[in-house]
Amino acid sequence: MRQTTLADGFSVSEIGLGCSSMSHGYGPAERDDEESIRVLHRAVELGITIFDTADVYGPYSNEYLLGRALSAHRDKVRIATKCGLVPRPDGKFSRNGSPEHLRAACEASLRRLRVDAIDLYQLHRVDPAVPLAESWGALGELVTEGKVRGLGISHATPEELEEVHAIFPITAIQYELSVWVTKSLDDILPWTQKNGVGFLAFCPIGRGYLSGRVNQDQLGEDDSRKRDPRFAAAAMARNQAIVDGLNRIAARHGATPAQVAIAWTLTHGDNVVPIPGTRRLRWLEENAAAARLRLTVEDLRDIAALPKADGEMVWDRFRSAPAPTGS
């Protein structure tokens, strides 16, 4: 697989692998560590070199899984993980951007991942209770100490990106980007390209929906998509027009709608690396093959003409919340 550059000296495969679904968010019945390890090993064989996780996925078990599966391939891969969220009993997460927490979280991630240094350490969410300069300064110290090789940040505003980039250079940012989520194209993506920063695009297949293989009956009670407005029955019915459009384009190329969705993401610049997630070998193979798909001007025009998605996912409301009073 072709390599691309996120930032100076930080090259990765043009498609990565998001690993959260192996341990997090889709219900315990879907988890199979042995199958996930086979997926991770096959990803290395396919030339995928960037693997994305977070300490709260599981929580913690996803990092253990990657440490177990990838330790023998350490010289071939880059592992990206995240910090700054703390799991709560109610299933949500509190934010903790204090230097003390971030340093302790890094040490714990190093142990779970079985690495001497984390390739890309990302601030999962900005903590409004802690000055951002303090959080980012602590992360920069981890780079200086050799425990981290590059820094990233997720869901930051352009103003926050400017602030932290001036303190310690950002290697990559992470945002949702797909055919049905394009908000970051207006400001975040141009900022990264102006400043030589990578863009990790998560959920490029719309949490599976853009593959055309997801329906309401498949979503168990523990599946986090149950709480995603885009997966409400009425929204899914209206959003079917998007999948139908991707299917028409896929038919021109002998491809799948998921491959078209990933290939579309790749058209937005060499610094954009989609990180589709999967727990199954067949979908991994399909996703990786999207690197060979070249969309035409007609294809891109037809995608641009597709209807806007019905329902909007507010990740900050879904994934994190203020700590309960007194906690």
Secondary structure as the mmCIF struct_conf table of DSSP 4:
data_model
#
loop_
_struct_conf.conf_type_id
_struct_conf.id
_struct_conf.beg_label_comp_id
_struct_conf.beg_label_asym_id
_struct_conf.beg_label_seq_id
_struct_conf.end_label_comp_id
_struct_conf.end_label_asym_id
_struct_conf.end_label_seq_id
STRN STRN1 GLN A 3 ALA A 7
TURN_TY1_P TURN_TY1_P1 ASP A 8 GLY A 9
STRN STRN2 PHE A 10 SER A 13
BEND BEND1 GLU A 14 ILE A 15
STRN STRN3 LEU A 17 GLY A 18
HELX_RH_3T_P HELX_RH_3T_P1 SER A 20 MET A 22
TURN_TY1_P TURN_TY1_P2 SER A 23 SER A 23
BEND BEND2 HIS A 24 GLY A 25
STRN STRN4 TYR A 26 TYR A 26
HELX_RH_3T_P HELX_RH_3T_P2 PRO A 28 GLU A 30
HELX_RH_AL_P HELX_RH_AL_P1 ASP A 33 GLU A 45
TURN_TY1_P TURN_TY1_P3 LEU A 46 GLY A 47
STRN STRN5 ILE A 50 ASP A 52
TURN_TY1_P TURN_TY1_P4 ASP A 55 TYR A 60
HELX_RH_AL_P HELX_RH_AL_P2 SER A 61 LEU A 70
HELX_RH_3T_P HELX_RH_3T_P3 SER A 71 HIS A 73
TURN_TY1_P TURN_TY1_P5 ARG A 74 LYS A 76
STRN STRN6 ARG A 78 CYS A 83
BEND BEND3 GLY A 84 GLY A 84
STRN STRN7 LEU A 85 PRO A 87
TURN_TY1_P TURN_TY1_P6 PRO A 89 ASP A 90
BEND BEND4 GLY A 91 GLY A 91
STRN STRN8 PHE A 93 ARG A 95
HELX_RH_AL_P HELX_RH_AL_P3 PRO A 99 LEU A 113
TURN_TY1_P TURN_TY1_P7 ARG A 114 ARG A 114
BEND BEND5 ASP A 116 ALA A 117
STRN STRN9 ILE A 118 ILE A 118
BEND BEND6 ASP A 119 ASP A 119
STRN STRN10 LEU A 120 LEU A 123
BEND BEND7 HIS A 124 ARG A 125
TURN_TY1_P TURN_TY1_P8 PRO A 128 ALA A 129
BEND BEND8 VAL A 130 VAL A 130
HELX_RH_AL_P HELX_RH_AL_P4 LEU A 132 THR A 144
TURN_TY1_P TURN_TY1_P9 GLU A 145 GLY A 146
BEND BEND9 LYS A 147 LYS A 147
STRN STRN11 VAL A 148 VAL A 148
BEND BEND10 ARG A 149 ARG A 149
STRN STRN12 LEU A 151 SER A 154
BEND BEND11 HIS A 155 HIS A 155
HELX_RH_AL_P HELX_RH_AL_P5 PRO A 158 ILE A 167
BEND BEND12 PHE A 168 PHE A 168
BEND BEND13 THR A 171 THR A 171
STRN STRN13 ALA A 172 GLU A 176
STRN STRN14 SER A 178 SER A 178
TURN_TY1_P TURN_TY1_P10 VAL A 179 TRP A 180
STRN STRN15 VAL A 181 VAL A 181
HELX_RH_3T_P HELX_RH_3T_P4 LYS A 183 LEU A 185
TURN_TY1_P TURN_TY1_P11 ASP A 186 ASP A 187
HELX_RH_AL_P HELX_RH_AL_P6 ILE A 188 ASN A 195
TURN_TY1_P TURN_TY1_P12 GLY A 196 GLY A 196
STRN STRN16 GLY A 198 PHE A 202
TURN_TY1_P TURN_TY1_P13 PRO A 204 GLY A 208
HELX_RH_3T_P HELX_RH_3T_P5 TYR A 209 SER A 211
TURN_TY1_P TURN_TY1_P14 GLY A 212 GLY A 212
HELX_RH_3T_P HELX_RH_3T_P6 GLN A 216 GLN A 218
TURN_TY1_P TURN_TY1_P15 GLU A 221 ASP A 222
STRN STRN17 ASP A 223 ASP A 223
HELX_RH_3T_P HELX_RH_3T_P7 SER A 224 ARG A 227
HELX_RH_3T_P HELX_RH_3T_P8 PRO A 229 PHE A 231
BEND BEND14 ALA A 232 ALA A 232
HELX_RH_AL_P HELX_RH_AL_P7 ALA A 233 HIS A 253
TURN_TY1_P TURN_TY1_P16 GLY A 254 GLY A 254
HELX_RH_AL_P HELX_RH_AL_P8 PRO A 257 LEU A 266
TURN_TY1_P TURN_TY1_P17 THR A 267 HIS A 268
TURN_TY1_P TURN_TY1_P18 ASP A 270 ASN A 271
STRN STRN18 VAL A 272 PRO A 274
STRN STRN19 GLY A 277 GLY A 277
BEND BEND15 ARG A 279 ARG A 280
HELX_RH_AL_P HELX_RH_AL_P9 LEU A 281 ALA A 289
HELX_RH_3T_P HELX_RH_3T_P9 ALA A 290 ARG A 292
HELX_RH_AL_P HELX_RH_AL_P10 VAL A 297 ALA A 304
TURN_TY1_P TURN_TY1_P19 ALA A 305 ALA A 305
BEND BEND16 LEU A 306 LEU A 306
HELX_LH_PP_P HELX_LH_PP_P1 PRO A 307 ALA A 309
BEND BEND17 ASP A 310 GLY A 311
HELX_RH_AL_P HELX_RH_AL_P11 TRP A 315 ARG A 319
HELX_LH_PP_P HELX_LH_PP_P2 PRO A 322 PRO A 324
TURN_TY1_P TURN_TY1_P20 THR A 325 GLY A 326
#
